[in-house]
Amino acid sequence: MRSLRTPLIAAVAAGIALAGLTGCSSEAVQQATDLGSSVASDVADGVAGIDGKAIQDGMSSVAGGIDGALDTALEGADVTSDGVVPDGFPSAAVPLVDGTVLGGGAGPNGSGWVVQVRAGSVDDFATAAQQLTDAGYTESAKRADGSSAFGMFRSDGYRVVLTFSENQDSGGGSGSVTATYIVTPR
């Protein structure tokens, strides 16, 4: 069985790194966008045929680092659990899956946003991905199974890294599902 750890960490890191490009030249942003697309292609090729446990293990290993990476990408913005999307979030351009908004955070000067939503199940990832494509986004990578899902999407205006993860309850069983949207302007 192949490990998902390296390609998944690289893909999430690339998406998060794109969020920190505020103030860079358009050439630097284009290079980073090209890098993100390249990583997404590598991830799409690399995850084909990987079983659900490997994805879940990879998502679990990434989950602990996401908070710190988001903090870096959003330049110290707090990711809150206040139940509202952050100020400036482009709600009209980035449809969120049905569920309860848990909270989010915003980078300075519109550099990026993160929103977390409690979804009904990991299966809702398909609906979320369809909502993004219906809103004009192009999918550049996507992988899902019964316990986790990951996708990268882009439109003329934004890039979206979308993850769904099943949270374990205290007894080790399946618990709630969290959808995390990392959104950056293009």
HELIX and SHEET records of a PDB file:
HELIX    1   1 ARG A    5  ALA A   19  1                                  15    
HELIX    2   2 SER A   26  VAL A   47  1                                  22    
HELIX    3   3 GLY A   52  ALA A   73  1                                  22    
HELIX    4   4 PRO A  108  GLY A  110  5                                   3    
HELIX    5   5 ASP A  124  ASP A  134  1                                  11    
SHEET    1   A 6 THR A 100  ALA A 106  0                                        
SHEET    2   A 6 TRP A 113  ALA A 119 -1                                        
SHEET    3   A 6 SER A 174  PRO A 185 -1                                        
SHEET    4   A 6 TYR A 158  GLN A 168 -1                                        
SHEET    5   A 6 SER A 148  ARG A 154 -1                                        
SHEET    6   A 6 THR A 138  ALA A 144 -1                                        
END                                                                             
